[in-house]
C-alpha cells in the first residue's frame, strides 16, 4: 500500500538527500471573497502565524457598525491580508511595466509586509478606541493606531524571533506611517502604496472600500483593478492614466458614502457612546488604557473586552456590566436630533452648542440633566477635509507617459460636488424617556444661536441651522411611547381583549 500513496503524502523516510523545495512550493493559499486566491509566502506567514497577528481575528473591521449591519462581521485579520496582497500586486506591476525603477526584492517584501502589518495597532472596536476612548481615558496622550502598529510590529518580531534586518523593520514602520518628505535611501513612490499621504489613493483604501461594501450590501461602481493596471511612476510619484480621473472620483465618493450611510449610522454612533462609557467605567479595574504603552497588555486587548466585562462578577464592574446589558437588550442610547451645519458657522456651533447649553434651555417642568445629554459633531469628507483629493492626484496621457499633470474637476464632470466636507451636529440621550424634552430644549438653543449670529453680522444674511422636520418628535409624545412594546401572540391578544 505504501507504493500506492499519492506523491504529495509520500513517507519522508530516506528523503535526506532530496533537493530543497522551491520557494514557490512554500506558498500557502487562502480563498478570499474579494480577491480570490491569495498567496502567502514565508515572509508573510512568519508574521501571520503569531499571537500578535492572530489577535486581529477578534477586532471587527466596522467596530460598532456590526451591531447595525449584521453582514459587517469581517475582521481586521482578513483586511490586512487583502491589503498585503494588493500592495504586492501594485509593486510587482510597477516593476514589470517600468524596469527602469530598479524595484528589487527588498522593495516588494517590505511594502507587502507594511500592508500586512498596517493595522496591528488597532484597539477594541477599531477607531472607537483611539478616536474616542483614549482621549477621554488619558487626556493629552498622543496615540494613534499607526503608532500602535509600529509598537506591535517591533514586539511581534522580538517575541517570535523573526529574522528581519533592523533596516528593513525601520523601512516597514516608515511605510506604515507614510511620508511625503524624502526618506534617505528609499524610493519615495513606495510610500504611495500603503499609506498615501499625498492624496489618499492607496491599497488600504482599495481593500476596505470593496470589502466593506461587499459585506454590508452597499453597491459600489468603483473599480480599483483598473487603477492598478493604469498606474506608473513619474518623478517619484505614482500617477494614473487620465482615463481614470472619474474612477478616482467615484472611489472618494464611495468612501464618503460609506461614512455617511454605514460608519456614522446614528444607531452605530449611539452604541459607540455606550461602548466608550462601559470601557471608561471598567478602566480603573481592568487597566484598559494602560495597554497603549505596554504591548504585552495590548496583545490581550480585543473586542472581547466587552465579554470580559459582562462575564465578570466584580462589584467595581457593575456600572460597566449594566451598560453592556443595555446593548444586549437593544435598550440603546437614543438619537434625539441632527443638524447639518453650514460651513461658515460650523466652528461657532462646535463651542456654542453643548450638553451644558442644552440643559440651560430646559423648560420649567423638564427634569433632564447634563449626564442625560450627548452632543457629537461628526465630520464626513472625501478624505482630505475641505479639499478634493483628486486635485492632489497626478495623471499622464497615452501620448506622453513621462509627463504628469493635474486634472481640474470641470474636466472630469460638471456633476462632481462643489463641497467635499460636511459637519453634522447630532444629539443623543442616555435616557430614552427624556428624548422629547431634550429635543425641545436643543431647538430653543438653536433658535437663540441663529438669532445671535444675525446680531453679530448686521447688514448681512448669514446661514442658519435649520431643524429637520422629519426628525421632529410629536409634541405630546409620552415617555412610555418611546419604549418598545412587547409582542402579543394570538392567545394573549384574546386575553387582552377580555380584560378590556
N, C-alpha and C positions, 0 to 999 in steps of 0.2 A: 504493500500500500504506500510505503514511503516514496516509491518511484512515481506514484501517480499524483503526488502533491503538486498543486499549482506552483509555478515559479515564484510568485510573489510571497508564498508562505513556505518556501523550502527550508528545511532544517539547516541551521548555521554551523553544525559540526564540520570541522575540516575546512572552513572557509577563510582561515587566517591569511592566506596568500591572495585572496580575491582583491581585485582593484577597488579603490575607494569609490564610493558612489559619487556621481556627478552632482554639482551644486543644484542642478535642476531637479534631481531626484529628492532633494531635501525640502522642497517647497510643499507646503500644505495648502489645500484649497478649501475655502468656505463659500457657501452659496448665499449671496446677499440679495434681498429683494429689489434693491435699487440698481446695483452694478453687476449683478450676475456673479460668476465665479471670480473670486479674488484670491490671488496667490500670496501666501505669507512665507517669506524667506526666513533664513536662520536669524538674520539681524532683527527682524520684526518679532519672531517667535520668542527670542530670549527676553524680550521686554513684555510681550503679551502673557507669557506663562510665568507671571509673578503675582503675588498677592496685591501689589500696588496697582497693577493694571486691571486685574480681575475685579477690583473694587468698583470699577466703572459699570459693572453689570448691575449695580444696586443704586445707580443715580439716574433718575428719569430725565431724558433729554428735555422734555417740556415742563418739568417742575410741576407746579400746581395745576397747570392746564390739563393734566391727565385726569383730574377729578371732574372735569367738564367734558373732555373729549375722550371717550373710552378707548378709541383706537390709538391714541397717543401714548402707548405704553412702551415705546422703544427707549433705549438707554444710551448713555454716553459711550458705552463699550462699542457698539456697532457703528456709531457715528465716527469714532476715532479710527476704526479700521477702514471705513469708507473714505475718510479724509486722507489717510496714508496712501490708499490705492490711487486716488486721484492725483495726489502730489507726485507719486511715482510716474504716472502716465504723462503728466504735464512736462516734467523734466526730461523724461525719455523722449517724448515727442519733439521737444526743442532740440535735443541732441541730434536726432535723426534729420530734422529739417535744416538745422544750422550747425554743421560740424565745426565751423569757424569759432563757435563759442567755447570750444575746448571743455565741454562738460565731462567731468571724469566720474569714476565710480564713487568717490567720496561725496561729490555733489549730490548724486542720486540718493545715496544711502542716508546722508544727513537730512536732506529735505523730506524724504519718506518718513524717517523716524520723528522728525519735527511734527509732521501731520499726525502721526500715530500718538504722540505724547502731548499734544497741544492742550488737551482738556484734563490732564491728570490732576489738576489742582481745583477742580470744581467741588464745592461742598454740597450738603443736602439741599435738594430741590434746586440745584444749579444756581441761577442768578439770584434767587431769593436769599441765598446765604451771603454772597459777597456784596450785593447791592442794598440789602435791607437789614439783615440780621446783624452783621458785623458792625456797620456804622452805629447801630443802637447799643450793641453789647460792648463795643470797645471804641467809643468816640475818639476820633483823631488817629486811629490806627490806619496805616497805609496798607491796604490789602486788595489784591485783585486775583481772579482765578489764574491769570497768566503768571503772576508771582508764585502762586501755589503750584502751578505746573512745573516751574523751574525747580522749586524745592523738592517736589515729589520725584522728579526725574533724577536728581542727584541722589536722593535716598534710595530709589529703586536700583540704581546702578551699584551703589555701595553695598546695600544689603544682600544683593543677589550675585555679587562678584562678577558682574557683566564686564566683558573686556571691550571697552571703548576708550579711545585716546582722549585725554583731557581736552585737547584742542578741538576734537570732534564734539565733545559734550558742550563746550563753550559755544560752538557754532550752532548746535541744535537749539540751545537755550536762546540764542540771539534770533534764530528763525521763528521760534515760538512767540517771542516778544514783538518781532517786526521792527523794521528800521527804514528810514529814508535817508539818514546820514550815512556817509561812506563807512564801511567796516573794513579795516585793514586786512588785505589778503583774501577777501571773499568777493564772489561775483554778486553784484548788487541786485540783479534781476531775480536771483533766488529768493530774495526777501519779499517778492511779489506773490509767491506761490501759496504759502500757508496763512500768513497774517499780513495782508497787504495794507500798509499804512498810507499809501498814495491815494487810493481810490476805493478800497474795499472789495476789489474783484479778486477773490481767492478761492481755493478749493474747499476751505472750511464752509464758506457760504454755498458753494455748488452743492455740497453734500447735504447740509442741514435743510436747505430750501426744498430739495427734491424729497428727502426722507420725511420731513415734517408734513409736506403736502400729501404724500402717499399715505401716511398713517392716520391723519385726521380727516382725509377725504376731501381736501381742497384741490380743485383743478388748477394746474399751472401750465402756461404756454411757453415758459422759459425753457430753452434747450442749451444746457451747459456743454454738451458734447460738441456742438458747433463752435462754441467759443474756444475750446481746447484745440480743435483742429485748425482754426483760423487765427492763430496767435504766433507771434515771433518777437524776438528781442531786437530792439533798436536803441542804441545809445544807453545800454544798461537798464532798459525798462521793457517789461512785457507789454506789447501793443497788439491791437486786434484789427482784423480786416474792417474796412469802412462799412461792409455789408452787415456787420454785427452790432451796429450802433443801436438799432431798435431792440435787438435781442438783449442787450445790456440794460436798456431802459426797462424792459419787461422784468428782468431779474430784480432790479431795485424796487420796482413797483410790487412784485410778488413779496419781497421782504417786508415792505410797508404793509401790505395786505395781511400777511401772517401776524404781524404785530397788532394790527387793528382788530382782526377777527378772532385770533387764537391766543397769542401770548398775553394780550391785555384784556381778554374777556372779563367782564365785570365779576362773574362768579369766581373765576380763577384768581382775580385780584382779592376778592373777599377772603377766599381760603388762604391766600398768601399772607394776608394780615393775621389770620388765625395761626398759621404755622409759625410766623415770627413771634407772636405773643406766647405761644407754647414753648418755643425754644428759649425765649428770654426768661420765662418763668422757671425753666429747668436748668438754666445755665449755671447758677451757683452750685447746684447739686451735682451736675454732670460735667461741668468744666468744658462745655462745648466750644466756647470762643477761644479757649487756650490752645486749641488744636492748630491754629494758623501759624504758630511758632514752633510746633513740635510735630514732625512728620510721622512719628510713631503713633501719636494720638489721632492725627488726620487719617491715617490708614483705616481706622475703625469707624470713621465718621461718614455715614451714608444716609440715604432717605430712611433707613430702618431705625434711625434715632427716634422717630415717632412711635414705632412699635415698642422700642425700649421704654419709652415714657408710659405708654398705656399698659404694658405688662407689669410695670413696677407697682409695688405696694407702699413705697416710701412716703411718709406724710409730707415731706418737703416737695414732692412732685404732684400733690393733689390738684393744685390750680392748673398745671400743665395737662394733667390727665382729663380734667373737666373740659378743657378746650378741645382736645383730641376727640373726646366722646361726642362733642357737638358736631365735629366734622363727620364722624361716622354715621350720625343720625340725620345728617343734612340740615342741622339747625345752624346754618352758617350766618356770618355777619351779613347784614342786608345792604344792598345797593340803594342809596337814597336819591341821588341826583347827579347830573352830569352837565357840564358846560364846555363847549369848545371855545377857548379863549382867543380873541382877536390878537394878532401878533403884537400890535403896538401897545396893548395894555397888559399883556401876559405877565411881564416882570412885576408890575404893581400888584396884580391879583395874587401872585405867589405869596406875598407877605401880608396882604390885607385880608385875605380870606383864610381863616384858620379855625380850628376847633374852638379856641377861646372866644374868637369873634362871633362865631355862630351861637355859642352859649349866651353871649352878651345880647343877642337879639331874640331871646325867648319871650313868649307871651307870659302873662302873669300866672296862668294855670299850667304852664309846661313844667315838667319835672325831670328833664334830662340834664346831665352834667357833661363836663369835658371828656370824661372817660367813656362816654357813650358815643362820641363822635370821632370819626376818622376822615381826614382830608388827604387826598392824594392828587398830585399833579403828574400826569403821565405824558412824557414827551415821545411822540412817534414820528419817525422821519425815514428818509430813504437811505440813511447810513452815514450821512455827513452833516447832520443837523439841518441848518437852513440852506445848505448848498446842494446842488445837483451833482451827485457823484460822477455822472457821465461826463461832466465838464472837466473832470480831472483824469479821464482816460485818454490815451493817445492811440491814434489809428494809422493805418497805412493803406495805400491803394494797390491794386494789382499792377498798376503801371510803374510804380516806384516803391519797392518793398524796403528801401533803405531810408525813406523819409517818414517821419512821424508827424502827426498834426492832430489838433483837437477838432471836434465837430460840434457846432452850436446846436442847441435844441431845435431851433426853427428849421434846420436842415435834416432833422430826424423825423419830426412830426409836428404839426400845428396843434395836436391834441395832447401833447405832454403837459403836465401840470405847471402852473406858474409858481407854486409854492411847494416846498419839499419837507416841511416840518409843521406839526401842529401840537399844541399843548392842550390837554384835556383835563379839566378840573373835575374830580369825582369826589363824592361824599358818600361815606358808608357809616353804618352804625353797628356797634357791638350788641345793641339791644333792639331786636326787631320790632317790639311793640311800640317803640318811640320813633319810628320812621317818619310818620306824618308830622309830628311836632318838629323834628329836626329839619325836614324839607321846608316847612313854612318859615322857620327861623332863618334858614340859609337864604331863602329867596328875599326875605326882608333885608338881609345883609347885602345881597347882590343889588337890590334896588338902591340902597344907600350908596354902595360903591359906584354905581353908574352915575348917580347924582353928583358925587364928589368929583368924578372925572370931568363932568361938564363944567363944574365950578372952577376947576383948576386950569381949564383950557378955554377961556372966554373967546367968543368970536369964531369958534370952530365947531364942527360937529363930529366929535370923537366916536369911535365904535363903542358899542355897549355889549355887555354879557347878557345874552337872551336865554331865558329858561326854555326848555324843550317841552312843548305841550304834550308830547307822547309820554313823558315821564311824570306828568303832574298827577299826584295822588288825589283821589276823591276827598273833598273837604270833610266829609263825615265819616271817614274810614275809622272804624273802631279798632282798638288794639287786637281784639280777637280775630279780626278779618285778615290780619297779616299771617296768621298761623295756617299750617296745612290742616286740612280736615281728614279725619280718619275714614278710611274706606269702609262702606257698609255693604255687606253681602246680602243677597235676597232675603234670607231668614231674618236678618237684623232689620232690614227695611220694613218688614211686616210688623216686627215688634215695635219699631219706632212709630209706625202709623197708628198702632193700637194705643200707645201712650198718648198720642195727640188727640 
